[in-house]
Amino acid sequence: MSEDSTKLMPGARNEREIEHFLDTHEVNLVQISGSAAGSQFTLEQEAYTLGRGEDADLVIDSEAASRKHAAIEFAGGNFRIRDLGSTNGVLVNGQPVEAADLQHGDKIEIGGQVFQFIVDTRDADPEAYPIDLDI
């Protein structure tokens, strides 16, 4: 490698990918059943842990959830969910998964609590308003 070239550090590409994705999309987990139904959690970083442990990024109030139950991670241009070896597993749209790519509208069940994965496209161009400079 020449002195005037740069080396892409591990993780740098994914950081740029998620920044670009989040510039154009808003991503939320909305709890649709369980003790916190109606609450919303916005995904704004590369990885989150979900579980009933206090150190989880998204704490799930359910004895059926493991302390570190699952992870949601951004990879390959989209978010994925991955079971972290939980006792009761992870369901996506009613099907048990070890890992799965998430799509808008998917329903995720962890410890008897159901969440919906919501992806909204942000406006590429902000609203522009004409200004009267002849004041």
Secondary structure, 3 states (H helix, E strand, C coil): CCCCCCCCCCCHHHHHHHHHHHHHEEEEEEEEECCCCCCEEEECCCEEEEECCCCCCEECCCCCCCCCCEEEEEECCEEEEEECCCCCCEEECCEEECEEECCCCCEEEECCEEEEEEEEECCCCCCCCCCCCCC
